[in-house]
């Protein structure tokens, strides 16, 4: 029987779309299962505000009655308007090791995108860069970080066989916390403190962070605007993102810089809770939450989640102060490594900072492109 590519139109289809990765990766030691409740929320046009300002479609690949693959097509209309692009995105691809399945999935999204007047398809990407993006191409032996893709090694090869080439790469660094912070790094941080014009917030309770969630996410939209693929978050998306992450953030790992009570910089980290997610296996209740809470206390790897500095306050040492501050807290909490998360290959300033701190390049991820 030939491969059928079918749009997701019914709840049963969406069930198959959400559950397929669990079937494909069941013997994959380092894959991290998402929570089913988060997946149902994300892929619901009624519950995810991103659907309101983007065109999106989900497809399943079936053969002999079995689901073999999945893909999502997205046209981010706001990004296209702001940057005068006519790009579509593909994302959330999963497939068996079969070039025909991968090819048919991509072909279907290409046809859909051409029908909307698009001239280029890029991916994997989501609605925004807060969604998982870029296939892992190097470093499969390392633990994934939160909101990143852990794909099979064959997936990039099969995508390339369909005519896709590199669009841009992300680099990821690991910092060994047994190494001391370089002295000159401490000097830069101390000079910032000596200026006396900035104040810095330490938190011990989540409730203390609540007033800063919206200003931080608004600053994120402002500081990330020049980064590849980024689109400012709508008020609804800011609210949804705050609700998603505030309950699981450790207040000690949220660092915020202020000037005249205005947020001018932030750095946010999270314990790597992959082992807890694997034990939960998609279900928060009744025992998944216990596994996650336990792992948040046991984890020895800190994942950097988000960071940014208002443009007019860059290049004066605030980045050095933030990292020194985060490293000190991480050591006090018993972490032994820090994972930098994704850094764009052309974000030379951040990459240089990781390397000055002794960071080792551990993973590379790639976004692909194809002209339509």
C-alpha positions in Angstrom: 0.0 0.0 0.0 1.3 3.5 -0.8 2.0 6.1 1.8 -1.0 8.4 2.7 -0.4 11.9 3.9 -3.5 13.0 5.8 -4.3 16.3 7.5 -5.1 16.1 11.2 -8.8 16.9 11.4 -10.1 14.8 14.3 -9.3 14.2 17.9 -8.2 10.7 17.1 -5.7 12.1 14.5 -4.3 14.5 17.0 -4.0 11.7 19.5 -1.9 9.8 17.0 0.2 12.9 16.2 1.0 13.4 19.9 1.7 9.8 20.7 3.8 8.9 17.7 7.1 10.1 19.2 6.5 7.9 22.3 6.2 4.9 20.0 9.2 5.8 17.8 11.6 6.7 20.7 10.5 4.0 23.2 14.0 2.5 23.1 15.9 5.8 22.7 17.9 6.2 25.9 18.4 10.0 25.7 15.0 11.1 24.2 13.0 13.2 26.7 9.2 12.5 26.7 7.1 15.7 26.8 4.1 15.9 29.1 0.9 14.8 27.3 -1.1 17.7 28.9 1.4 20.2 27.4 1.2 18.6 24.0 -2.6 18.7 23.9 -2.4 22.4 24.9 0.3 23.3 22.4 -1.3 21.6 19.4 -4.8 22.9 20.1 -6.0 25.8 17.9 -8.4 26.7 20.7 -5.9 26.7 23.5 -2.6 27.9 22.0 -2.8 31.7 21.2 -0.1 31.3 18.5 -2.7 29.7 16.2 -4.6 33.0 16.1 -1.8 34.9 14.3 -0.3 32.1 12.2 -1.4 29.7 9.5 -0.7 26.2 10.6 -1.5 22.6 9.6 -0.7 19.1 10.9 -0.1 16.0 8.8 0.3 12.3 9.5 1.9 9.8 7.2 0.2 6.4 7.2 1.0 3.1 5.5 -0.9 -0.2 5.9 -3.1 1.5 8.5 -0.1 2.4 10.7 1.2 5.9 11.5 4.7 6.2 10.2 5.5 9.9 10.5 4.2 13.4 11.3 5.0 17.0 10.4 3.6 20.5 11.1 3.5 23.4 8.6 3.6 27.0 9.8 3.4 30.4 8.1 4.4 33.0 10.6 2.6 36.0 9.0 4.0 38.5 11.5 7.6 37.5 10.9 7.1 37.6 7.1 5.5 41.1 7.3 8.2 42.5 9.6 11.2 41.2 7.5 9.6 41.2 4.1 9.9 37.4 3.7 7.7 34.8 2.1 8.9 31.9 4.2 7.0 28.9 5.6 8.3 26.6 8.4 8.1 22.9 9.0 8.5 21.5 12.5 7.7 18.7 14.9 8.8 16.1 12.4 9.0 12.5 13.4 9.4 9.5 11.1 10.6 6.0 10.8 13.9 5.6 8.9 12.3 5.8 5.5 13.2 8.3 2.8 9.9 8.0 1.1 8.0 8.8 4.3 10.1 11.9 5.0 9.9 13.0 1.4 6.2 12.7 1.2 5.7 14.6 4.5 7.9 17.4 3.3 6.3 17.4 -0.2 2.9 17.9 1.4 4.0 20.9 3.5 5.8 22.3 0.4 2.6 22.1 -1.6 0.6 23.7 1.2 3.1 26.5 1.6 3.2 27.2 -2.2 -0.6 27.5 -2.1 -0.2 30.3 0.4 2.3 32.1 -1.8 5.5 31.1 0.0 8.8 30.8 -1.8 11.0 29.1 0.8 10.5 26.4 3.5 12.8 26.4 6.6 12.9 24.1 9.6 12.5 22.5 11.9 11.0 25.5 13.6 7.9 26.2 15.7 5.8 29.3 16.0 8.6 31.1 17.9 12.1 30.4 19.1 10.6 29.4 22.4 9.4 26.2 20.7 11.8 23.3 19.8 13.8 24.0 16.7 16.8 22.8 14.7 17.8 19.1 14.2 20.6 17.8 16.3 23.5 17.0 13.9 26.4 16.5 16.4 26.6 15.6 20.1 24.0 12.8 20.3 25.7 11.5 23.4 25.0 14.6 25.5 21.8 15.2 27.5 19.3 17.4 25.7 18.3 20.7 27.2 14.7 21.9 27.8 12.7 22.8 24.7 15.2 21.3 22.2 14.8 18.5 19.7 16.4 15.2 20.2 16.0 13.5 16.8 17.3 10.3 15.4 20.7 10.7 13.6 19.1 9.5 10.3 16.6 12.4 10.2 19.0 15.1 9.0 20.3 12.7 6.4 16.9 11.9 5.0 15.9 15.6 5.0 19.1 16.4 3.0 18.2 13.7 0.5 15.0 15.6 -0.2 17.0 18.7 -1.4 17.3 20.6 1.8 20.6 22.5 2.7 21.9 24.4 5.7 20.1 27.6 6.6 21.9 28.2 10.0 23.4 26.3 12.8 23.2 26.6 16.6 26.1 25.8 18.9 25.8 24.5 22.5 28.5 24.6 25.1 29.0 22.8 28.4 30.8 24.5 31.3 32.7 22.4 33.9 32.0 24.1 37.3 35.0 22.5 38.8 37.1 25.1 37.0 37.4 28.5 38.7 35.9 31.6 37.2 38.8 33.5 35.4 40.2 36.4 37.4 39.7 39.0 34.7 36.0 37.9 34.5 35.6 38.6 38.2 37.3 42.0 37.7 34.8 43.0 34.9 31.9 42.0 37.1 33.3 43.9 40.1 33.7 47.0 38.0 30.0 46.9 37.1 29.0 46.6 40.8 31.3 49.5 41.7 29.5 51.8 39.4 26.6 51.8 41.8 23.9 52.6 39.2 22.4 49.2 39.0 20.5 47.0 41.5 20.2 43.3 41.3 17.3 41.1 42.4 17.7 37.9 44.3 14.7 35.7 44.8 13.9 33.0 47.4 10.1 32.5 46.6 8.2 32.2 43.3 5.7 34.8 44.5 8.5 37.4 44.6 9.1 36.8 40.9 5.6 37.3 39.7 5.8 41.1 39.2 8.9 40.6 37.0 7.5 37.9 34.6 5.8 40.3 32.2 8.7 42.9 32.1 11.2 40.1 31.5 9.3 38.5 28.7 8.7 42.0 27.1 12.4 42.6 27.3 13.0 39.2 25.7 10.9 40.3 22.7 12.9 43.5 22.5 16.4 42.0 22.8 15.8 39.0 20.6 14.3 40.9 17.7 17.5 40.7 15.6 18.1 37.0 16.1 17.3 34.5 13.4 13.6 33.5 13.2 12.5 35.5 16.3 9.1 37.1 16.4 7.9 39.4 19.2 5.5 37.6 21.5 1.9 38.8 21.7 0.4 39.7 25.1 -1.5 36.4 25.1 1.7 34.5 24.3 3.6 36.3 27.1 0.9 35.3 29.5 0.9 31.7 28.3 4.7 31.5 28.6 4.7 33.0 32.0 2.1 30.5 33.2 4.1 27.6 31.7 7.4 28.4 33.3 6.7 30.3 36.5 5.5 27.2 38.5 8.7 25.2 37.7 11.4 27.9 38.0 13.7 27.8 41.0 13.7 31.4 42.3 17.5 31.1 43.1 18.2 30.6 39.4 16.5 33.8 38.2 18.8 36.8 38.0 17.4 40.2 37.2 19.2 43.5 36.8 17.5 46.9 37.3 18.1 50.5 36.8 15.6 53.0 38.3 13.4 50.0 38.9 13.3 49.1 35.2 14.4 45.6 34.1 17.5 46.0 31.9 18.8 42.5 32.0 18.0 38.9 33.0 19.4 35.4 33.1 17.3 32.4 33.9 18.5 28.8 34.5 16.7 25.5 35.3 17.9 22.2 36.6 18.0 19.6 33.9 15.1 17.3 34.8 15.4 14.8 31.9 15.5 11.8 34.2 12.3 12.9 35.9 10.5 13.4 32.5 11.6 9.9 31.4 10.2 8.4 34.6 7.0 10.4 34.2 6.7 9.2 30.6 4.3 11.9 29.5 2.1 11.8 32.6 2.2 14.5 35.3 -0.2 12.6 37.6 -0.3 10.7 39.8 3.5 10.1 40.1 5.1 12.1 37.3 5.1 15.3 39.4 7.0 13.4 42.2 9.6 12.3 39.7 10.1 15.9 38.4 10.3 17.5 41.8 12.8 14.9 42.9 14.9 15.3 39.9 14.9 19.1 40.2 16.7 18.6 43.6 19.0 15.8 42.4 20.1 17.2 39.1 23.8 18.1 38.6 23.3 19.9 35.3 22.0 23.4 35.1 20.5 24.4 31.8 20.5 28.1 30.8 17.1 28.9 29.6 16.9 32.6 28.7 19.0 35.7 28.9 19.1 39.2 27.6 20.3 42.8 28.1 18.7 46.0 27.0 20.6 47.3 23.9 21.9 50.5 25.5 23.4 48.6 28.5 25.4 46.0 26.5 29.2 45.8 26.4 29.7 47.3 29.8 30.1 44.0 31.7 26.5 43.1 32.7 26.8 39.8 30.9 30.0 38.9 32.9 28.3 39.9 36.1 25.2 37.8 35.3 27.3 34.7 34.5 29.5 35.1 37.5 26.4 35.4 39.7 24.8 32.3 38.1 27.9 30.2 38.3 28.3 31.1 42.0 24.7 30.1 42.7 25.0 26.9 40.6 28.1 25.8 42.7 26.3 26.6 45.9 23.3 24.4 44.8 25.6 21.5 43.9 25.6 21.6 40.1 28.7 20.3 38.4 28.0 21.5 34.8 26.1 24.2 33.0 24.6 23.7 29.5 24.5 26.9 27.5 21.4 25.9 25.5 21.3 27.0 21.8 23.5 29.8 20.6 23.3 31.0 17.0 26.6 30.4 15.2 26.8 34.1 14.2 26.1 35.3 17.8 29.9 35.7 18.3 29.6 37.7 21.4 27.8 35.1 23.4 29.9 32.2 21.9 33.0 34.1 22.9 31.7 34.5 26.5 31.1 30.8 26.7 34.6 30.1 25.4 36.2 32.6 27.8 34.6 30.7 30.7 36.2 27.5 29.4 33.0 26.2 27.7 33.4 23.1 25.5 31.4 22.9 22.3 29.3 19.8 22.8 26.3 19.9 20.4 25.4 21.4 17.0 21.9 21.8 15.7 20.8 22.8 12.2 17.9 24.6 10.5 17.5 23.6 6.9 16.0 25.4 3.9 14.7 24.8 0.5 13.4 27.1 -2.2 9.9 26.4 -3.4 
